[in-house]
Amino acid sequence: MTTPLDNAADFERVRRGQFDPALRDEVLRGLRAVRKTLPPKLFYDDTGASLFERICALPEYYPTRTELGILERCVGELARLAGPECALIEYGSGAGVKVRLLLDALDRPVAYVPIDIAAEQLARVAGEIAAEYPGVAVRPVRADYTRAFSLPPLPPNARRVAFFPGSTIGNFDPAAAATFLGRIRRTVGDDGALILGADRIKDRETLESAYDDAQGVTAAFNLNMLRRLNRELGADFDLESFMHRACWDSRAHRVEMHLVSLRDQVVTVAGERIPFESGESVWTESSYKFDEDSLRELATSAGFGIEKLWTDEDDRFWVGFMRAV
């Protein structure tokens, strides 16, 4: 359980986080498995957050600029649907670029709760937004939003509107995605709403290029996970002995990212020896893609009804406004 930060003077406290013992146990369980896995939340230390900002600007990585373009066109209608004096709750706030579009368009928003696991970036962005929007109570929460955490006090009559952009919902497998959105549904309450970004199914070349760019930034982002384990769990991964791989699974409708061992080796993690065979991979991320039917099914299973969907001229991405039902 995390403690919300209640005022601007507390922003600096988000920098004090340490490696969570529960996350350590999750790491070890994944590496002991027959098909080794690591949780995507490990990407987002301060270095990983910086690398992800670079990924978002890459020519191959269409989701960020496509979603931004959709938001720029539909933000007025989103604001109308959200209503006046709402409390905006953003899951995975990152660099805070997209939320500024909403804050500019919303009618007298009363609060903004950015939730992120990257401490330094969260503190910086929350401070910037608090200065830019003095009429909005900014209450940052450093948390792994895939687990239970506490929200700060919010005005009791404010409509709660969750914001989950970037197609991050695709990082959950379908059952976990429904469970996660169900928790958001309980958080926003019966009068609440969700603004969701979701990537659409498209051709293999476009998808694999987006997750394996020519400059190697995504590879560095993936390999940084091992660097973080070396630093925070006393692991001894040799980064030169692993390579990044991204592949599209057309049956499961997901892009998978892996770290592939280039030789037989044994790696120590938190005092435990983990063997790797040459060619064996660690599955670090899935990114599920949606058609309209699968997106509506997901929303319904979580207790939301899709009020409206917007897409781009090339049908690459969805932005949806979903009301609690």
Secondary structure as UniProt FT lines:
FT   HELIX           8..16
FT   HELIX           21..32
FT   HELIX           40..43
FT   HELIX           46..56
FT   HELIX           62..82
FT   STRAND          87..91
FT   TURN            94..95
FT   HELIX           97..105
FT   STRAND          111..116
FT   HELIX           119..132
FT   TURN            134..135
FT   STRAND          137..138
FT   STRAND          141..142
FT   TURN            145..146
FT   TURN            156..157
FT   STRAND          160..164
FT   TURN            166..167
FT   HELIX           168..171
FT   HELIX           174..188
FT   TURN            190..191
FT   STRAND          193..200
FT   HELIX           204..210
FT   TURN            214..215
FT   HELIX           217..233
FT   HELIX           239..241
FT   STRAND          242..249
FT   TURN            250..253
FT   STRAND          254..261
FT   STRAND          265..269
FT   TURN            270..271
FT   STRAND          272..276
FT   TURN            278..279
FT   STRAND          281..288
FT   HELIX           292..301
FT   TURN            302..303
FT   STRAND          304..311
FT   TURN            313..314
FT   STRAND          317..324
//
